Amino acid sequence: MALVSFSRQEGSLGGLVARDVAERLGYKVLDLQALRAAAEPYGGIKRSAPELLERPPALFERLDRERRRYSVVLRAVVYDAALTDNVVFLGRGVGMLLGEFNHAFRVFVTAPLETRIQRVMAQGVSAQPGPKPRAEAEQIVRRADRNRAGYFRYLFDVDWLDTRYHDLVINTANLDVSSTSEIVLAALQRRDLTPTPVTLERLTSLARTAREEAAQLSPSTTAAATSAAGGVATSLFKVALERGACDPKAWTQQGDCRIIAQNSAFRRTDLVLIETNPLRVQEIVRAPGVHSVEHVVNESFLGDDGWTLTIQNGAITTRSRHRR
């Protein structure tokens, strides 16, 4: 009984290995198609969502309040699947969500850049079958590497190549799918992957919390709550502003924006944490001196008032004092 997650570089054979391991073990596979199906009860996830394509969202996408909902739905689906046990998870950074569980085994499949380019030239990729000319194959591989690195930084704030986040790293330069699968299976046999009562209790709690959050953020629930309140749902945004260029308090005059905290520790730039209707962001972006506006999902914000705000999945979860 185990949870096996696969992260892989494009052209490393990781996807094929994950499915082969699942077939040999008789495990279910939570891949892109299965994840989308499991997300439907929570309002679904668009096929073009960065969370599914394993890339960081563009600026305009970060302003979409769906970012928070999608990250919560991803957790709900993963933890629900993990409760059923005997699952192979493919991609989407699932290993980061499973790292604290003793019955999880996280695999990273890699290969040298040239090897991966040659494979994509010959075979293409799932969404773009081969053969491919070298220039296109190299572009596909390098773009996938950038996107997945950015995805992990955005969603989990980690370097996905850091071996601390993987239990087994396999270089497939001189291996085929079958040989790689055998290495994974041998490693699984050498690990005690029996879940403890404490682990199962923790997983059950996380699954329950994620389900409740996902249900609350589903389009139907959000629309009903917003309508009942007579307003528009809001999100947290971090504004980087040239000091003295404009007064953020002016944004609050319409009543649909409030300033949560401000950080003026930088030499010429202030950071302002605001809660507002995403539709207002387009106006704020154009304000004099505004360098950027970023939808805040997971991070800490140090305020000038001496408080550190911890933000998880787009909501402030804790406040603690920090030394100024």
Beta strands, then each sheet from edge to edge (+ up, - down):
strand 1: 3-8
strand 2: 28-30
strand 3: 87-90
strand 4: 104-110
strand 5: 124-125
strand 6: 128-129
strand 7: 168-171
strand 8: 235-242
strand 9: 257-263
strand 10: 269-276
strand 11: 290-295
strand 12: 299-302
strand 13: 307-312
strand 14: 315-321
sheet 1: 2+ 3+ 1+ 4+ 7+
sheet 2: 5+ 6-
sheet 3: 9+ 10- 8+ 11-
sheet 4: 12+ 13- 14+
end
